[in-house]
Amino acid sequence: MRRLVPFVLLPLILLALHRSASAHCEIPCGIYGDEARFSAIAENLKTIEKSMNQIVLLSADAGKNMNQLVRWVNNKESHADQIREIVAQYFLAQRIKAPANGDPAARKAYTEKLALLHQMIVSAMKCKQTTDTAHVKKSRELLRSFEALYMKN
């Protein structure tokens, strides 16, 4: 019986410690869904905006609405984290490639993409910190700018 304990406990411990990766694989498998990532970011921004509006609305009677407030704050933060993960794990780690040396146009486009992605991460962070929907608006502008630049090259 005691010999069976490690065989039962080990899989349970490994299962408990397992973290699923929500970004696409990094094998690299060569299967990419850029349009799906752009849509996911846009959907996350829509959810963040709704969360912000609900937080403001429910804050009018915070004592009565505390549970819902906590849920909307957690929701807002989760979706901001999803944006940052897509930007970092998918675009920065897998899709944006450093240009060949000696190609100034490619270097310029690369630098512009990196700058936009960094701004998107910062803007998502600001969405976590406040209920100011101006940050969502800024994030949408950055997303459109990055998508246009990314799809052009």
Secondary structure by P-SEA (a helix, b strand, c coil): cccaaaaaaaaaaaaaabbbbccccccccccccaaaaaaaaaaaaaaaaaaaaaaaaacccccccaaaaaaaaaaaaaaaaaaaaaaacccccccccccccccaaaaaaaaaaaaaaaaaaaaaaaaaacccaaaaaaaaaaaaaaaaaaaac
